[in-house]
Amino acid sequence: MNSGKSSIINRLAGQEIAIVADKPGTTTDPVKKSVEILGVGPVIFIDTAGIDDEGELGELRIKRSKQIIKDIDLAILVISLNLFDDHEEKLIELFKKQNIPYFIIHNKADIELLSLETLKKIIDNTEIVDYSAAEAHDIKPVTILIEKLLPETVYMRTSLLGDLLKYGDIVLLITPIDTEAPEGRLILPQVLAIRNILDNDCVAIILKEKEVDAFLRKTKIRPALAITDSQVFLKADASIPKDIPLTSFSIMLARFKGDFEHYIQGTPKISELQDGDRILLLESCTHQISCDDIGRVKIPRWISDFTGKKLEFDITQGLDELSRPISDYSLVIQCGGCMVTRKQLQNRLQSAIDKDIPVTNYGMAIAYVQGIYPRAIAPFIKVEDNYL
């Protein structure tokens, strides 16, 4: 408590977003703040209560703080005045157990610098920054460590589409503007694809599904890759020549964020569903429901029509707890996961994988029941993997 966590978040955000006071225990429930960091991109900082909080309420605050650890990609452990003991050691053990990278900020360096004795207590060559939030020291050493240790920073730059493209390639992005399209903007997977195409020195062409045939006929352009919204897979499959690779934004994210190997294994299990089987759809974002919602309406309808079975469907939004035991389900279908981190999404799937419950992805499930699954996954796999 009172080590300066909230003050550091304010320095990182460049504004007063967290309550700061001299009284220990000012921060109670975890507080989230979205910030854009140069070299990293958008991140969410979570300001927690002190791990040495006291009393009955303090125990509840500590429990809440520990609960969020399973969903984070990087931990910043803040100490001050050379106080490093059992509380900090147990936290570090927890980070290591959950394979979470971390570094330490020794705050209040204007009052007391990090001592050699404290350094000796901190093992494993842990990165440590001496800092003073009160003196508004340069925050750059902290952001450098965030960029260095945050797993998705490097992964995003290289692995979304980069291994499929070469300099100057043209990528066709088929983006329907329907009732589910957000007002006045593109959805996040489409934006991620555009940025990654540009980062790889390639060309992105964006158009609606109704314009594809005329565009290809008039321009004679042959894209190196076409990516479509999964909801218009059949139209895209008919319009894009078979020798041009075709996939969907959802499958792109499935390879980038999800457990792609288990998706590949789990998707064909759709054909084995039986009457009375229950299917769980995991939707990572929250949004208003439309009458033609992809998760609540279209996918259940398409799978039911494909299997000819009477199936039960449950849907869970965000990172909410499941209403039933995972063992009740015969199949789990995860959305692309554009609004959560890789770690959050994979943690979400792990309970099903541990129980040998097949898992798949929105786009892969749609492609499978519409008969274009081999083509849709082909850009991301090797022929020798025998998945086709």
N, C-alpha and C positions, 0 to 999 in steps of 0.2 A: 504494500500500500504506500501511496504518496512518493513513489519513485520517479514520477514525471511521465507516465505513459501517455496521458491525455495531452500534455504539453508537446510531446514529440509528435503525436498525430497532427496537432494543430500546425506544427512547423512543416510537416510533410505535405499537408493540404494547402498551406499558405493562407489559412484563414482560421478564425476561432470557431471550430465546429464541436469541440468537446469541452465540457465544463471542467474548469481548472480551479482548484482551491487548496489551501494549505492543510485543510482538515483531511486526515486519512479516511478512505472509504467513500470518496465523492462519487466514483463510478460504481454503479450497482449492476444493472443488466448490461450485457454486451451491447455496444453501440456501433453501428456500421456506417461507414462513409465511403462513397465512391470518389476516387481521385485518379487523374491521368498523370502518369509519371513518364517523362521523356526516356526513351530507350526501352521502356517496358510496355506501356499502353495503359488501358484502364485496369485499376486494381480496386479491391475493397479492403479497407482497413477495418479491423474489429477491435475496438477499445474494450478491454475487460476489467473486471474488478481485480484487486490485488490477490495473489495466491495465498497470502498470509492473513486474509480477512478473518475477523473474529466473531464469535457469538453464533446464535442459531441462524440469523439472517446471513451472516458471513459465510456459513457453511453452504447455504443455498446459492450464494453468489459464486463461490468457488466451484460448485457443481456445474453451474451454467457455463462458467468460463472453460472448464475442462471438456464439456460437451461439444463445444465448437471446434476443438482441436482436430477431430476426425474429418472436418470439412475444409481445413485450411491447406494451402500449398507452401506456406513459409511462416515460421514463427520468429518474432523479435522479442527476446527476453530482456526486459529493462530492469537494471539494478541501479543502485546509487550508494554513495558514501561507503563503497567497498563492502557492502553487505551481500555476502554470498554464502548460503548455508544449505540446510536440508531441503528447504522449499524449492530452491532453484535446481538442486541436483535431481530431485524427483521429477520436476518438469522436464528437464533435459532427458531423463530416462524415458518419459512418455513420448517426447518428440522422436527419439530414436526407435522406440517400439513401433511407432506408426510411420516410420520412414519419412519424417518431415524435416527438411533442412531448416536450420535456424542460425541466428547470430545474436550476439549480446551487445546491448548499448549500456555503457556505464555512464549514467546521466549525472547531472549536477557537478560536472568537472570544474565549474567555477568555484565550488566550495572545497572539493577534495578530488584530486586526481586518482586514477586507478593505480593501486599499489602493486608491488611485486608479490606480496603475500597473497593478494586476491588472485593474481594471474596464476600462481602455482596451484590454486584450488581448481582452476578451470582447465580441464584436460582436453585431449583430442584435437589440439590445434584449432579450437573454436575461434572464429572471427570475432573480434571485439573492437568497438568504437568508443573512444572517450568523447563525451559530448556534453553540451550544456544548453538545454532548451530555453532556460531562463535568459541566457545571454544571446540567444538567437544565433548560435554558431552556424556556420555553413552546413546545410543539410546534405550536401553532395556526397560525402563519404557514406552516409546511410543509404542513399538511393543507388549508389554504385554497388553496394552489397546486395540490395534487393534485386537489381538487374542480374548480378552474378549468380545468385542462389535460387531465384524463382524458376522452377522447372519449365513452365510454359513459355517463358520469354524466348528462349532459343528455339524451342520446339515449334512454336507458332510460325516463326520465320521460315522454317525449312520444310515442314512436314505436311502442310495442308494440301498443296498441289505441286510444290516445287520439284518433287521427284518425277512428275509426269510431264513437265514442260521443259522446253529449251528456248533459248533466246529468240524473240520475235514471233513465237507461236500465237495463233489466234484462238481464243476460247469463246464459245457461244453460250451465253447465260439466258435460259428461258424462264422468264419471271411473270407468272400470271398476276393480274391485278383483279382480284375477286373480292368477295365480301369479307374474307379473312385477312386481306392485305391491310397493314396499318395505314392510317390516313396520312398521306403526304410523304411517305418514306418507304424504303425497302426493308425487308426483314434482315435480321443480323447475319444469318448464313450467307445471304446474297452479298452483303457488304464485306464480310470476311473474304469471300471468294474474289471479289473485285480487287481488294487491297492486295491479296496474295498474288494475284495475276500480275498486277503492276510491280510488286516487289521483285518478281521474277523476270522483269523486263519483257513482258508479253502484252498482248492486246486483248481487252475485254469488249465484247459486243453484247449489249443487253437488249432484249426484245421480248414481246409477249408471244404466247404460243400461237396466236392467230397469224402472226407475221412471219413465221419461220419459213414456210414454203415459198412465199413470194420473195423473201430476202435471199434465200439460197439460189433461186432461179434467176433473179435479176443480177446479183453480184458475182455469181460463180465462185464465191469464196468457199473454201473447204477448211473448216476449223480443225485444229488438232484435237480438240475435245469439246464436247457439248455437255452442259450441266443443266438439269431441269428441276423444277419443283416436282416433287413426287406425285402430286395430285394430277398432273397432266402427263404422266409417264407414257401412257398409250399414245397420245397425240405426238409427243416428242419422238417416240420409237418409230412411228409411221413417217415422220417428216425428216428425220436425220438419216442419211444413207448408212447402211449397215457397216461399212468399212470405217466410219468415223466413231471413235469411242464415245459412249453416252453413259452418264450416271446422273445422280441427283444430289442436291444440296444436303439432304439428310444422310445419304450414304457417304458423302464426302466427310461429314462430321462424324459419322460412325467410325470411319477409319482413323480419324484424327483424335477423337475424344473417347470413344467407347472401347469395349473389349471386342475388337473386330474378329478375332479367332473364334470366340464363343458365339458371336452373331452368325458367322458363317456356318458353324455347326448347328446352331439352334433354329435358323430360319426354315430349313426343310421339314422340321418337326410340325409345322403347320398342317401338313398333309396327314399327320397321325392323330389329330385332335378327334375326340369322341363326344357324343351327346353328354351334356352335363358338365363338361370341362369348363373351368374358370380361367379367364385370361386377365392379366393385370397390365394396364397401360400406364407407363410412368411418363408424365408430362412435366418437364422441369421448370416451365414458366407458369405464370398465372395471367389469364386474360379473360375478357368477356366471351361468353359462349355464343356462337352463331348457330343458326339452324342447320348448317352444313359443316359442323365442326369436324376437323380431320380425325381427332382422337376419340370423340364421343359418338360420332355418327358414321363417318365414311369407313374408317378401318374396321369397326365391328361389322358393318354391313358387307364390306368386301370379303372379309374372312368367313363370315357365315355363309355367304353365297358360294364361295369357293369350296368350302368343306361340305356343305349341305347338312351341317350338324346344328343342333340346338345348343348354343354356347352362352356362358355368362361372362360379362365384361365388367371389370372395376377399373376406375381411373383415379390416380393420385397426383395432385398438383404439387409443384415446388419440391421441397424436401420434407414434406409432411410425413408423419408416421403412418404406416400401413394400418388399415382398419381390420385386416385379417392376417393370420400367420402366413408367411411366404409359402409354406408347404401346401396351402390350399390351392395353389395355382399350377396349371399345366403348362403355361407359357407366360413369359414376361416380354413386353414390347416397350422399348425405351425410345423416346423422341430423340432428335438430333442432339439435344442438350446444349443449345447455343447460349443459354442463360446461366449455366453452371460451369464449374471448372471440371477438368478431366478427373481430378481426384474425387470430387463430389459425385460425379456420374458413376465412376467405377466402384466407389464405396456402395452406391445405391444398388448396383447389380450384384455385388459380391454375395449377398445372402442367398440369392437365387442360385448362383453358380455353385456355392457350397453345398446346396441341396440337390444338385444335378437337375435343376429345372431349366429347360431350354430358354435362352434369351435371344432376342432379335431387336431390330431397330425399325422405326416407322417406315423409312424409305425402302429398306430391304424386304420387309413384310409386304408392302404394296407391290413392289416389283415381282415378288414371288407369286402372289395370287393373281397377278395380271399377266403372268407368263413371260416376263422379260427379265427374270432374275439373273441368268447367266450373263447377259449383255450388261446389266446394270452394275455388277460387281467386277466385271472383267478389267476395267482400268486399274484396279487396286490390287490385283493378285497376279501371281505367276501361273502360267499354264501348267507347269509341273506340279503345282499344289493340288491338282486333281479336284478342284472345287467346281469346275464347269460341267 
